[in-house]
Amino acid sequence: MDAFEWVDSLSSDIDKVDNQHKQLFSIMNAYFAAMSKAEASVILMESVNKLLEYANTHFKEEEYWFEKYDYPGADKHKAMHSHYLSKISTYGVLLNDGISLVDGKPITVELWRFMKDWLSNHIKVDDIEYRDYFISIDVIDEIKAEKDNHPSKNQ
């Protein structure tokens, strides 16, 4: 059983977004598995790097839609994305530098808690807000049908 399970209440009703979220969960579960087995920091760093890379790709996708459909909460949402990436990057640097504790707690556990809490809260609250906005302006079906070749893929 994975530490981070996908549940239907996390669904955005946009398959490609849900699939991206599921991929983030998969990366986080790989991190958790490595952390649980006290595997070498190299394996943990690989998971952190994958998470950063994939989260950045996913965030660009969302932010593309914010611009395209003039989402009024875009700036706030983008700031949350930046905070997440910054925090994960900082933990990654600390892990890479061999630092094992943050505020007296194991960095691996603190990083896991941050990722888990942030992502589930972000999906349940913040992502649902933009989904509801897209529904209200009647573009949700257009987003669902959109191919993965928009400009954010080339940035």
C-alpha positions, 0 to 999 in steps of 0.5 A: 500500500502506498503512503499517499493514496489517490481518492476521488475527492481529489479529482478536478474532473479534468483527466489530464490534471488528475493524471498529473496529480497521480504522477506527483503522488507516485513520485512522492510515494517513491520518496516515502519508500526510500525514506522508510527504508533509510536508503541512501540520500542519493535515492532521496535526492533523485525523488526530490529532483523528479518531484521538482521537475514534474511539479514545475511541468504541471504548474506551467500547465495550470498557469497556461490555463490561468492566462488563457482564461483570465483566472482571477486567482492566478497571482495567488495560485502562482505564488503558492506554486512558487512557495512549493517549489522554493520549499522543496528546493531548499529541503533538497539542498539541505539533503544534498549537503548532508544535513539530517535535521531541521528544527530538531526533526529529521529532514526526510520526515519534515520534507515528506510532511510538507509535500503531503500536506501541501499537495493534498490541501492544494488540490482539495482547495486551490485547484478546485477553485480554478476548476469551479471558475472554469466551469462557471465560464463554460470552458471546462470541456475545452480544457478537457479536450485540449491537446498537450501541445500548448506553449507551456510545453515549450517554455 
